[in-house]
Amino acid sequence: MQSDELREAAEPFSGVPGPTAEAFDPVLEVFKRDIDFTLVEKNLRLSTEERAQQLVNATRFLARFRPLVAGPAR
């Protein structure tokens, strides 16, 4: 491919406009007031490896309690 062809292929789809940042949804506003953004910011500061480690830790934690919640096997 030539560089002009690559530029044409990389142009974003402009058929249907999507939601804008200015869009107001009352349902989302209700949920947003209950979000602790300090935790979101803290997680965004982590590296990819640290986030992966958090996921591993959470998975191990949940795996410990899964047998208790699932009950006896049928």
C-alpha positions as CSV (number, residue, x, y, z in Angstrom):
1,M,0.0,0.0,0.0
2,Q,1.1,3.5,-0.7
3,S,1.1,6.1,2.1
4,D,-2.0,7.9,0.5
5,E,-3.9,4.6,0.7
6,L,-2.9,4.1,4.3
7,R,-4.2,7.6,5.2
8,E,-7.5,6.9,3.5
9,A,-7.9,3.6,5.3
10,A,-7.2,5.2,8.6
11,E,-9.9,7.8,8.4
12,P,-12.5,7.3,11.1
13,F,-16.1,6.2,10.2
14,S,-18.2,9.3,10.0
15,G,-21.6,7.8,9.1
16,V,-23.6,8.0,12.3
17,P,-22.7,10.5,15.0
18,G,-22.2,8.9,18.4
19,P,-23.0,10.4,21.9
20,T,-21.1,13.5,22.9
21,A,-19.4,14.3,26.1
22,E,-22.1,17.0,26.6
23,A,-24.9,14.5,26.5
24,F,-27.0,14.5,29.7
25,D,-28.5,11.2,30.9
26,P,-30.4,11.5,34.2
27,V,-29.9,7.8,35.0
28,L,-26.1,8.1,34.6
29,E,-26.1,11.2,36.8
30,V,-27.8,9.1,39.6
31,F,-25.1,6.4,39.3
32,K,-22.2,8.9,39.1
33,R,-23.0,10.5,42.4
34,D,-22.3,7.1,44.1
35,I,-18.9,6.5,42.4
36,D,-15.8,7.1,44.5
37,F,-13.6,8.8,41.9
38,T,-10.6,8.7,44.2
39,L,-10.5,4.9,43.7
40,V,-10.8,5.3,40.0
41,E,-7.9,7.8,39.9
42,K,-5.8,5.5,42.2
43,N,-6.3,2.6,39.8
44,L,-5.5,4.7,36.7
45,R,-2.1,5.6,38.3
46,L,-1.1,1.9,38.5
47,S,1.0,0.3,35.9
48,T,-0.4,-2.4,33.7
49,E,1.5,-5.0,35.7
50,E,0.1,-3.6,39.0
51,R,-3.5,-3.8,37.6
52,A,-2.9,-7.3,36.4
53,Q,-1.7,-8.3,39.9
54,Q,-4.8,-6.7,41.4
55,L,-6.9,-8.8,39.1
56,V,-5.0,-12.0,40.1
57,N,-5.5,-11.1,43.8
58,A,-9.2,-10.4,43.4
59,T,-9.6,-13.7,41.5
60,R,-7.9,-15.7,44.2
61,F,-10.0,-14.0,46.9
62,L,-13.2,-14.8,45.1
63,A,-12.1,-18.4,44.4
64,R,-11.8,-18.9,48.1
65,F,-15.5,-18.1,48.7
66,R,-17.0,-19.7,45.5
67,P,-17.5,-23.1,47.1
68,L,-19.3,-21.5,50.0
69,V,-21.7,-19.7,47.7
70,A,-22.3,-22.5,45.2
71,G,-23.4,-24.9,47.8
72,P,-23.2,-28.7,47.5
73,A,-22.7,-30.2,44.0
74,R,-25.7,-31.9,42.4
